[in-house]
Amino acid sequence: MIALPEMTDPPAGSFRWWFLPSWLGLDAPCVVLTWTWAIGRASHVALAIRTAAALFLVVWSIYLSDRLIDVARCRDWTQATGRLRFGRDWRKLFWACLGCCIAGLLAILCAGLPPAVIWRAVAVALGVSLHVLAFVVPLLLRQKLPGKEFGVGLFFALGAFACLGATASMLPLFVSVALVVAFNCLVIAARDAESDQANDPGGASQWWQTMHRDLPWIGIAGTLTAVVMASVFHETAFYASVAAAFAALTLLHRCAHRLSGDALRALADFALFTPIPIIGLIP
């Protein structure tokens, strides 16, 4: 375990070892890899190990870079989350991890990836770049645009598309991933409202005033829709995983007042690993 350095700011919440995947930015690549694997299993499309490794490193490098940007742009450290303070105090570690990601990607590219995967990845990378310029670092605008949470869901689905390609039958799977990941981001945003007010004006809690009241109903609707799809379509295990994720996230939102922001974020990300046990149990 990595020992946390002493901080002068008031703690955002008690540290737990299971915060580390979130604080190190490892939650995002693990989640996108899980759902890409789930789509591949549901669509009978193999996910090559080299392609999976490239996806993991690309997403991790994006989240490492995003944390470094957030640290540099933080306005009020008294309202910062534990993961943001971790990024500040362990900045050198984040730069080292980012360097390892770049080196690993270069090694994979030298070893070779299918041309179709590379072209799809380039197209998605262009979209991610525009997303960053609009929602993360608004170089062309005076302030961040609202709605980044939906953009995150979209690009998690597009990451799976870059690795697996797409057919008409896979479209509902991609849409399901986009929606459940966006819902995950909204649940986290609802809990991080105070921090976002000071450090992230583009956060959903700043423009969606009734989000706390609306999210439970959205979560129930998402859960029931996924249950119906699991009973109607052949991809039973996939949609059961989506239903379980929506249900877990909805429950977390209802219990958010009992959890610190860092605890809720970590648990919300764990809620997106539902395909791992469910797809293993349902044939």
LOBADO-16024 format. One record per residue (C-alpha): residue number from 0; x, y, z negated. Coordinates in Angstrom, 3 decimals, decimal comma. Layout:
BEGIN
{mardo NUM {X Y Z}}
...
//
This chain:
BEGIN
{mardo 0 {0,000 0,000 0,000}}
{mardo 1 {1,182 3,522 0,744}}
{mardo 2 {1,518 5,611 -2,424}}
{mardo 3 {-0,164 8,978 -2,112}}
{mardo 4 {1,933 12,018 -2,963}}
{mardo 5 {0,825 14,353 -5,707}}
{mardo 6 {-1,584 17,026 -4,429}}
{mardo 7 {-2,113 20,499 -5,801}}
{mardo 8 {-5,638 20,853 -4,405}}
{mardo 9 {-8,652 19,445 -6,236}}
{mardo 10 {-9,179 15,838 -5,072}}
{mardo 11 {-12,004 15,176 -2,637}}
{mardo 12 {-12,704 11,903 -4,416}}
{mardo 13 {-10,952 9,012 -6,090}}
{mardo 14 {-8,645 7,110 -3,746}}
{mardo 15 {-9,430 3,495 -2,891}}
{mardo 16 {-7,213 1,168 -0,889}}
{mardo 17 {-10,003 0,553 1,616}}
{mardo 18 {-9,922 4,259 2,561}}
{mardo 19 {-6,585 3,713 4,326}}
{mardo 20 {-7,960 2,467 7,692}}
{mardo 21 {-10,019 5,655 7,918}}
{mardo 22 {-7,279 7,916 6,579}}
{mardo 23 {-4,719 6,453 9,007}}
{mardo 24 {-7,106 6,738 11,960}}
{mardo 25 {-7,160 2,963 12,468}}
{mardo 26 {-10,927 2,720 12,094}}
{mardo 27 {-11,671 4,145 15,550}}
{mardo 28 {-9,460 1,796 17,632}}
{mardo 29 {-10,674 -1,196 15,638}}
{mardo 30 {-14,316 -0,207 16,192}}
{mardo 31 {-13,964 0,427 19,926}}
{mardo 32 {-12,073 -2,856 20,340}}
{mardo 33 {-14,785 -4,724 18,404}}
{mardo 34 {-17,616 -3,414 20,585}}
{mardo 35 {-15,629 -3,886 23,803}}
{mardo 36 {-15,095 -7,508 22,798}}
{mardo 37 {-18,814 -7,792 21,962}}
{mardo 38 {-19,843 -6,442 25,373}}
{mardo 39 {-17,385 -8,814 27,035}}
{mardo 40 {-18,820 -11,797 25,165}}
{mardo 41 {-22,396 -10,769 25,964}}
{mardo 42 {-21,562 -10,233 29,651}}
{mardo 43 {-19,227 -13,238 29,995}}
{mardo 44 {-16,351 -10,947 31,012}}
{mardo 45 {-12,962 -11,792 29,544}}
{mardo 46 {-11,057 -9,059 27,729}}
{mardo 47 {-7,366 -9,509 28,518}}
{mardo 48 {-4,965 -9,187 25,573}}
{mardo 49 {-2,811 -6,612 27,356}}
{mardo 50 {-5,846 -4,503 28,242}}
{mardo 51 {-7,145 -4,754 24,655}}
{mardo 52 {-3,761 -3,640 23,303}}
{mardo 53 {-3,713 -0,655 25,655}}
{mardo 54 {-7,238 0,340 24,574}}
{mardo 55 {-6,249 0,121 20,904}}
{mardo 56 {-3,154 2,278 21,380}}
{mardo 57 {-4,930 4,884 23,509}}
{mardo 58 {-7,759 5,360 21,023}}
{mardo 59 {-5,405 5,396 18,052}}
{mardo 60 {-3,213 8,022 19,718}}
{mardo 61 {-6,294 10,181 20,367}}
{mardo 62 {-7,366 9,996 16,731}}
{mardo 63 {-3,839 10,622 15,439}}
{mardo 64 {-3,632 13,702 17,662}}
{mardo 65 {-7,078 14,836 16,540}}
{mardo 66 {-6,043 14,586 12,877}}
{mardo 67 {-2,881 16,594 13,514}}
{mardo 68 {-4,951 19,262 15,267}}
{mardo 69 {-7,469 19,349 12,413}}
{mardo 70 {-4,639 19,737 9,893}}
{mardo 71 {-3,159 22,621 11,869}}
{mardo 72 {-6,536 24,364 12,197}}
{mardo 73 {-7,890 23,766 8,667}}
{mardo 74 {-9,204 27,045 7,226}}
{mardo 75 {-10,092 26,082 3,654}}
{mardo 76 {-8,181 23,281 1,940}}
{mardo 77 {-10,410 23,463 -1,124}}
{mardo 78 {-13,226 22,106 1,084}}
{mardo 79 {-11,042 19,621 2,990}}
{mardo 80 {-11,826 15,905 2,892}}
{mardo 81 {-9,373 13,393 1,468}}
{mardo 82 {-8,486 12,096 4,925}}
{mardo 83 {-7,628 15,622 6,077}}
{mardo 84 {-5,381 16,168 3,065}}
{mardo 85 {-3,785 12,794 3,723}}
{mardo 86 {-3,045 13,966 7,266}}
{mardo 87 {-1,437 17,115 5,884}}
{mardo 88 {0,714 15,362 3,278}}
{mardo 89 {1,735 12,520 5,572}}
{mardo 90 {2,134 14,524 8,777}}
{mardo 91 {5,495 12,921 9,582}}
{mardo 92 {3,921 9,476 9,338}}
{mardo 93 {1,225 10,517 11,809}}
{mardo 94 {3,836 11,823 14,260}}
{mardo 95 {5,788 8,569 13,906}}
{mardo 96 {2,655 6,485 14,563}}
{mardo 97 {1,838 8,654 17,575}}
{mardo 98 {5,335 8,070 18,932}}
{mardo 99 {4,915 4,308 18,482}}
{mardo 100 {1,585 4,454 20,348}}
{mardo 101 {3,172 6,255 23,294}}
{mardo 102 {6,115 3,833 23,371}}
{mardo 103 {3,736 0,867 23,232}}
{mardo 104 {1,603 2,237 26,061}}
{mardo 105 {4,663 2,802 28,231}}
{mardo 106 {5,767 -0,781 27,571}}
{mardo 107 {2,336 -2,131 28,530}}
{mardo 108 {2,275 -0,031 31,713}}
{mardo 109 {5,716 -1,310 32,653}}
{mardo 110 {4,538 -4,878 32,053}}
{mardo 111 {1,531 -4,167 34,274}}
{mardo 112 {-2,212 -3,635 34,046}}
{mardo 113 {-4,853 -4,395 36,699}}
{mardo 114 {-5,155 -1,402 39,083}}
{mardo 115 {-8,919 -1,254 38,565}}
{mardo 116 {-8,415 -0,865 34,808}}
{mardo 117 {-5,893 1,930 35,368}}
{mardo 118 {-8,187 3,875 37,713}}
{mardo 119 {-11,167 3,548 35,385}}
{mardo 120 {-8,987 4,619 32,459}}
{mardo 121 {-7,773 7,690 34,351}}
{mardo 122 {-11,361 8,730 35,068}}
{mardo 123 {-12,323 8,297 31,403}}
{mardo 124 {-9,178 10,189 30,317}}
{mardo 125 {-10,229 13,187 32,403}}
{mardo 126 {-13,601 13,180 30,683}}
{mardo 127 {-11,978 12,892 27,242}}
{mardo 128 {-9,745 15,865 28,076}}
{mardo 129 {-12,780 17,999 28,900}}
{mardo 130 {-14,432 16,812 25,691}}
{mardo 131 {-11,395 17,908 23,662}}
{mardo 132 {-11,339 21,336 25,315}}
{mardo 133 {-15,026 21,865 24,567}}
{mardo 134 {-15,493 20,217 21,164}}
{mardo 135 {-12,075 19,973 19,458}}
{mardo 136 {-9,755 22,735 20,671}}
{mardo 137 {-11,948 25,320 22,434}}
{mardo 138 {-9,186 26,952 24,477}}
{mardo 139 {-11,611 28,125 27,143}}
{mardo 140 {-14,360 29,147 24,708}}
{mardo 141 {-14,461 31,219 21,537}}
{mardo 142 {-15,966 28,437 19,440}}
{mardo 143 {-16,582 24,705 19,556}}
{mardo 144 {-19,655 23,512 21,385}}
{mardo 145 {-22,219 21,550 19,332}}
{mardo 146 {-22,866 17,881 19,969}}
{mardo 147 {-19,401 16,337 19,633}}
{mardo 148 {-20,920 13,341 17,815}}
{mardo 149 {-22,779 12,290 20,964}}
{mardo 150 {-19,621 12,782 22,994}}
{mardo 151 {-17,750 10,406 20,691}}
{mardo 152 {-20,426 7,747 21,192}}
{mardo 153 {-20,257 8,209 24,954}}
{mardo 154 {-16,491 7,820 25,123}}
{mardo 155 {-16,476 4,730 22,924}}
{mardo 156 {-18,817 3,156 25,476}}
{mardo 157 {-16,672 4,423 28,351}}
{mardo 158 {-13,609 2,872 26,734}}
{mardo 159 {-15,330 -0,490 27,037}}
{mardo 160 {-16,209 0,347 30,646}}
{mardo 161 {-12,556 1,125 31,427}}
{mardo 162 {-11,510 -2,303 30,179}}
{mardo 163 {-14,362 -4,455 31,498}}
{mardo 164 {-15,848 -2,641 34,466}}
{mardo 165 {-19,611 -2,471 34,807}}
{mardo 166 {-22,593 -4,175 36,343}}
{mardo 167 {-26,242 -3,151 36,210}}
{mardo 168 {-26,933 -5,689 33,469}}
{mardo 169 {-24,160 -4,189 31,298}}
{mardo 170 {-25,639 -0,674 31,300}}
{mardo 171 {-27,996 -1,265 28,312}}
{mardo 172 {-25,014 -2,645 26,365}}
{mardo 173 {-22,967 0,496 26,986}}
{mardo 174 {-25,920 2,703 26,051}}
{mardo 175 {-26,440 0,744 22,831}}
{mardo 176 {-22,794 1,226 21,823}}
{mardo 177 {-22,956 4,947 22,615}}
{mardo 178 {-26,076 5,380 20,477}}
{mardo 179 {-24,938 3,391 17,445}}
{mardo 180 {-21,516 5,097 17,388}}
{mardo 181 {-23,163 8,524 17,722}}
{mardo 182 {-25,478 7,621 14,834}}
{mardo 183 {-22,434 6,643 12,780}}
{mardo 184 {-20,905 10,081 13,461}}
{mardo 185 {-24,145 11,833 12,490}}
{mardo 186 {-24,379 9,959 9,181}}
{mardo 187 {-20,810 11,024 8,397}}
{mardo 188 {-21,501 14,606 9,498}}
{mardo 189 {-24,517 14,806 7,189}}
{mardo 190 {-22,331 13,881 4,202}}
{mardo 191 {-19,475 16,192 5,258}}
{mardo 192 {-21,727 19,256 5,648}}
{mardo 193 {-19,884 21,399 3,090}}
{mardo 194 {-16,478 20,623 4,543}}
{mardo 195 {-17,716 21,201 8,097}}
{mardo 196 {-19,170 24,563 7,150}}
{mardo 197 {-15,678 25,746 6,255}}
{mardo 198 {-13,528 23,802 8,716}}
{mardo 199 {-15,680 22,549 11,617}}
{mardo 200 {-18,344 25,011 12,805}}
{mardo 201 {-19,264 22,622 15,627}}
{mardo 202 {-20,302 19,823 13,266}}
{mardo 203 {-23,843 18,506 13,616}}
{mardo 204 {-24,803 19,604 10,111}}
{mardo 205 {-24,304 23,220 11,182}}
{mardo 206 {-26,755 23,206 14,106}}
{mardo 207 {-29,162 20,390 13,199}}
{mardo 208 {-30,867 21,842 10,152}}
{mardo 209 {-33,284 18,943 9,600}}
{mardo 210 {-30,693 16,196 10,108}}
{mardo 211 {-30,892 14,808 6,547}}
{mardo 212 {-34,642 14,322 6,939}}
{mardo 213 {-34,508 13,029 10,524}}
{mardo 214 {-31,692 10,475 10,337}}
{mardo 215 {-33,614 7,818 8,329}}
{mardo 216 {-36,386 7,768 10,929}}
{mardo 217 {-33,875 7,642 13,772}}
{mardo 218 {-32,069 4,785 12,033}}
{mardo 219 {-35,300 2,820 11,541}}
{mardo 220 {-36,259 3,391 15,174}}
{mardo 221 {-32,810 2,254 16,331}}
{mardo 222 {-32,975 -0,845 14,148}}
{mardo 223 {-36,443 -1,878 15,337}}
{mardo 224 {-35,599 -1,215 18,990}}
{mardo 225 {-32,484 -3,377 18,749}}
{mardo 226 {-34,470 -6,154 17,028}}
{mardo 227 {-37,006 -6,129 19,868}}
{mardo 228 {-34,232 -6,220 22,465}}
{mardo 229 {-32,577 -9,118 20,637}}
{mardo 230 {-35,814 -11,084 20,889}}
{mardo 231 {-36,463 -10,215 24,546}}
{mardo 232 {-33,055 -10,285 26,236}}
{mardo 233 {-30,471 -13,043 26,477}}
{mardo 234 {-27,781 -11,007 24,650}}
{mardo 235 {-29,342 -11,909 21,280}}
{mardo 236 {-26,163 -11,746 19,212}}
{mardo 237 {-25,124 -8,393 20,677}}
{mardo 238 {-28,436 -6,673 19,960}}
{mardo 239 {-28,637 -8,302 16,532}}
{mardo 240 {-25,244 -6,685 15,839}}
{mardo 241 {-26,608 -3,313 16,953}}
{mardo 242 {-29,665 -3,733 14,724}}
{mardo 243 {-27,509 -4,651 11,735}}
{mardo 244 {-25,259 -1,637 12,310}}
{mardo 245 {-28,221 0,755 12,535}}
{mardo 246 {-29,755 -0,744 9,391}}
{mardo 247 {-26,491 -0,535 7,414}}
{mardo 248 {-25,880 3,063 8,485}}
{mardo 249 {-29,447 4,056 7,599}}
{mardo 250 {-29,042 2,553 4,129}}
{mardo 251 {-25,727 4,377 3,708}}
{mardo 252 {-27,353 7,664 4,615}}
{mardo 253 {-30,058 7,078 2,001}}
{mardo 254 {-27,353 6,405 -0,615}}
{mardo 255 {-24,984 9,162 0,535}}
{mardo 256 {-25,539 11,302 -2,578}}
{mardo 257 {-24,005 8,526 -4,695}}
{mardo 258 {-20,804 8,338 -2,632}}
{mardo 259 {-17,894 10,651 -1,987}}
{mardo 260 {-17,445 11,817 1,585}}
{mardo 261 {-14,370 9,616 2,027}}
{mardo 262 {-16,144 6,547 0,636}}
{mardo 263 {-19,133 7,050 2,912}}
{mardo 264 {-16,916 7,552 5,973}}
{mardo 265 {-14,997 4,348 5,273}}
{mardo 266 {-18,173 2,333 4,648}}
{mardo 267 {-19,853 3,813 7,737}}
{mardo 268 {-16,967 2,594 9,855}}
{mardo 269 {-17,098 -0,863 8,250}}
{mardo 270 {-20,802 -0,936 9,202}}
{mardo 271 {-19,751 -0,895 12,863}}
{mardo 272 {-17,950 -4,244 12,560}}
{mardo 273 {-21,228 -6,191 12,545}}
{mardo 274 {-20,449 -7,962 15,873}}
{mardo 275 {-17,565 -9,875 14,259}}
{mardo 276 {-19,678 -12,071 11,946}}
{mardo 277 {-22,913 -12,040 13,940}}
{mardo 278 {-21,538 -13,007 17,332}}
{mardo 279 {-19,572 -15,745 15,609}}
{mardo 280 {-22,772 -17,133 14,044}}
{mardo 281 {-25,326 -16,763 16,850}}
{mardo 282 {-24,566 -18,836 19,974}}
//
